[in-house]
Amino acid sequence: MPKSIEQICAGLDIAARFRQPMRRLTSLRVGGEIACVAFPDTPEKAAKLVQQLDESGQRWSPLGYGTNLLVADGPLDRVAVSVRSLTAPARFDGLRVTVPAGYSLPRLVNQCADRGLSGIEGLSPIPGSVGGAVKMNAGSHGYEIADVIESVEVAQDGRVVTLPRAAIDFAYRHSPFTERDLILGATLRLRPGDAEASRAAIAEYRRHRAATQPVNANSAGCIFKNPRSGPATGRLIDELGLKGETIGGATISPCHANFIVTNGAARADDIFALIERIRQRVRAARGVELEMEVKVWD
Ligand SMILES: Cc1cc2nc3c(=O)[nH]c(=O)nc-3n(C[C@H](O)[C@H](O)[C@H](O)COP(=O)(O)OP(=O)(O)OC[C@H]3O[C@@H](n4cnc5c(N)ncnc54)[C@H](O)[C@@H]3O)c2cc1C
């Protein structure tokens, strides 16, 4: 008989919480109850956990800080494997730094700057985990995390395996990692820099963000990717006069048209409806098919 989630987590000494509302685990603050959230505290335990979940036929999904996730309203019959407890200290070695998947990306950017390591300053306003950033190939201000990755640790057959950068095909906001892949950590290789210059650049990127994006509202960052050519998605939506449009508790941000912001009463269905409205209007007016950047769990 296959093991239950409770048995698997207890056997591996992994903390687990059952029937958790996803609205508390995502920055959009929507989402129904998930069957279980598991918090492995070492990469080795995490690798064994997902192997045993696979063997017992349990559906699971990796969960970082939930800043790029839109979770549907209904109950979700799956296990979120959270990397929140994979937060061992960053290991610096010359120009290299190795961090676990649960490490905060903004924290890592600050620490690199303080040590005079340059190459990721533009990633400082991205509020996710390192694992989530690798999965999404997060980027901003002309920087992408893929540009500095030397290797990525993933779970394979119950073990922690290191993949070299050359084996990983990154693209704009895309990595080859699927829902069946759990990223456990990464090694980045940076450039020698100047601590003061890096800190000043970070402050400027953050100031620019605060002036151009609704940084204090509930959101998941940009909802759609930018088209390969032509105007950015935010501009396309803005030009159609859609800023401020509201369905239920979800609104197209008056500050940045590629952001949907929510109030405490929002449901995921409000956001899905707004997404559909934007897509239809952009398709009809501009012939552009918008592609989602935010990941959906339904
Ligand atoms: C205000 C705001 C501003 C933002 N600005 C930017 C920006 O400028 N540029 C940008 O690129 N993004 C931006 N984002 C989006 C988001 O912060 C990034 O995509 C971030 O990298 C997601 O990390 P996370 O830990 O929150 O991932 P999550 O939201 O938890 O997960 C996102 C996806 O990655 C998967 N995943 C997460 N962790 C792992 C793992 N360890 N192994 C395998 N898969 C995993 C999840 O299953 C899911 O499919 C912004 C978001 C907000 C709220």
Ligand as a Chemical Component Dictionary entry (heavy atoms), coordinates in Angstrom:
data_LIG
# 
_chem_comp.id                   LIG 
_chem_comp.type                 NON-POLYMER 
_chem_comp.pdbx_formal_charge   0 
_chem_comp.three_letter_code    LIG 
# 
loop_
_chem_comp_atom.comp_id 
_chem_comp_atom.atom_id 
_chem_comp_atom.alt_atom_id 
_chem_comp_atom.type_symbol 
_chem_comp_atom.charge 
_chem_comp_atom.model_Cartn_x 
_chem_comp_atom.model_Cartn_y 
_chem_comp_atom.model_Cartn_z 
_chem_comp_atom.pdbx_ordinal 
LIG C1  C1  C 0 6.182  43.455 -6.693  1  
LIG C2  C2  C 0 6.782  42.366 -7.567  2  
LIG C3  C3  C 0 7.757  42.698 -8.491  3  
LIG C4  C4  C 0 8.305  41.692 -9.320  4  
LIG N1  N1  N 0 9.276  42.054 -10.214 5  
LIG C5  C5  C 0 9.832  41.098 -10.998 6  
LIG C6  C6  C 0 10.858 41.453 -11.940 7  
LIG O1  O1  O 0 11.269 42.586 -12.064 8  
LIG N2  N2  N 0 11.399 40.453 -12.700 9  
LIG C7  C7  C 0 10.988 39.162 -12.587 10 
LIG O2  O2  O 0 11.531 38.307 -13.289 11 
LIG N3  N3  N 0 10.011 38.808 -11.721 12 
LIG C8  C8  C 0 9.426  39.747 -10.915 13 
LIG N4  N4  N 0 8.445  39.393 -10.032 14 
LIG C9  C9  C 0 7.935  38.006 -10.008 15 
LIG C10 C10 C 0 8.628  37.068 -8.985  16 
LIG O3  O3  O 0 9.113  37.798 -7.870  17 
LIG C11 C11 C 0 9.775  36.290 -9.618  18 
LIG O4  O4  O 0 9.319  35.492 -10.688 19 
LIG C12 C12 C 0 10.467 35.379 -8.574  20 
LIG O5  O5  O 0 11.655 34.876 -9.139  21 
LIG C13 C13 C 0 9.582  34.214 -8.121  22 
LIG O6  O6  O 0 10.203 33.597 -7.012  23 
LIG P1  P1  P 0 9.333  32.865 -5.897  24 
LIG O7  O7  O 0 10.268 32.261 -4.925  25 
LIG O8  O8  O 0 8.340  33.799 -5.308  26 
LIG O9  O9  O 0 8.617  31.747 -6.764  27 
LIG P2  P2  P 0 7.110  31.203 -6.624  28 
LIG O10 O10 O 0 6.155  32.310 -6.927  29 
LIG O11 O11 O 0 6.930  30.508 -5.334  30 
LIG O12 O12 O 0 7.059  30.127 -7.801  31 
LIG C14 C14 C 0 7.069  30.532 -9.158  32 
LIG C15 C15 C 0 7.225  29.287 -10.040 33 
LIG O13 O13 O 0 8.487  28.708 -9.804  34 
LIG C16 C16 C 0 8.329  27.387 -9.290  35 
LIG N5  N5  N 0 9.347  27.233 -8.249  36 
LIG C17 C17 C 0 9.526  27.996 -7.140  37 
LIG N6  N6  N 0 10.558 27.544 -6.431  38 
LIG C18 C18 C 0 11.050 26.472 -7.094  39 
LIG C19 C19 C 0 12.101 25.539 -6.850  40 
LIG N7  N7  N 0 12.870 25.610 -5.764  41 
LIG N8  N8  N 0 12.293 24.536 -7.746  42 
LIG C20 C20 C 0 11.526 24.435 -8.850  43 
LIG N9  N9  N 0 10.517 25.257 -9.143  44 
LIG C21 C21 C 0 10.285 26.277 -8.268  45 
LIG C22 C22 C 0 6.920  27.293 -8.746  46 
LIG O14 O14 O 0 6.405  25.968 -8.802  47 
LIG C23 C23 C 0 6.189  28.199 -9.732  48 
LIG O15 O15 O 0 5.919  27.525 -10.946 49 
LIG C24 C24 C 0 7.867  40.369 -9.203  50 
LIG C25 C25 C 0 6.879  40.049 -8.254  51 
LIG C26 C26 C 0 6.348  41.029 -7.448  52 
LIG C27 C27 C 0 5.292  40.660 -6.434  53 
# 
loop_
_chem_comp_bond.comp_id 
_chem_comp_bond.atom_id_1 
_chem_comp_bond.atom_id_2 
_chem_comp_bond.value_order 
_chem_comp_bond.pdbx_ordinal 
LIG C1  C2  SING 1  
LIG C2  C3  SING 2  
LIG C2  C26 DOUB 3  
LIG C3  C4  DOUB 4  
LIG C4  N1  SING 5  
LIG C4  C24 SING 6  
LIG N1  C5  DOUB 7  
LIG C5  C6  SING 8  
LIG C5  C8  SING 9  
LIG C6  O1  DOUB 10 
LIG C6  N2  SING 11 
LIG N2  C7  SING 12 
LIG C7  O2  DOUB 13 
LIG C7  N3  SING 14 
LIG N3  C8  DOUB 15 
LIG C8  N4  SING 16 
LIG N4  C9  SING 17 
LIG N4  C24 SING 18 
LIG C9  C10 SING 19 
LIG C10 O3  SING 20 
LIG C10 C11 SING 21 
LIG C11 O4  SING 22 
LIG C11 C12 SING 23 
LIG C12 O5  SING 24 
LIG C12 C13 SING 25 
LIG C13 O6  SING 26 
LIG O6  P1  SING 27 
LIG P1  O7  DOUB 28 
LIG P1  O8  SING 29 
LIG P1  O9  SING 30 
LIG O9  P2  SING 31 
LIG P2  O10 DOUB 32 
LIG P2  O11 SING 33 
LIG P2  O12 SING 34 
LIG O12 C14 SING 35 
LIG C14 C15 SING 36 
LIG C15 O13 SING 37 
LIG C15 C23 SING 38 
LIG O13 C16 SING 39 
LIG C16 N5  SING 40 
LIG C16 C22 SING 41 
LIG N5  C17 SING 42 
LIG N5  C21 SING 43 
LIG C17 N6  DOUB 44 
LIG N6  C18 SING 45 
LIG C18 C19 SING 46 
LIG C18 C21 DOUB 47 
LIG C19 N7  SING 48 
LIG C19 N8  DOUB 49 
LIG N8  C20 SING 50 
LIG C20 N9  DOUB 51 
LIG N9  C21 SING 52 
LIG C22 O14 SING 53 
LIG C22 C23 SING 54 
LIG C23 O15 SING 55 
LIG C24 C25 DOUB 56 
LIG C25 C26 SING 57 
LIG C26 C27 SING 58 
# 
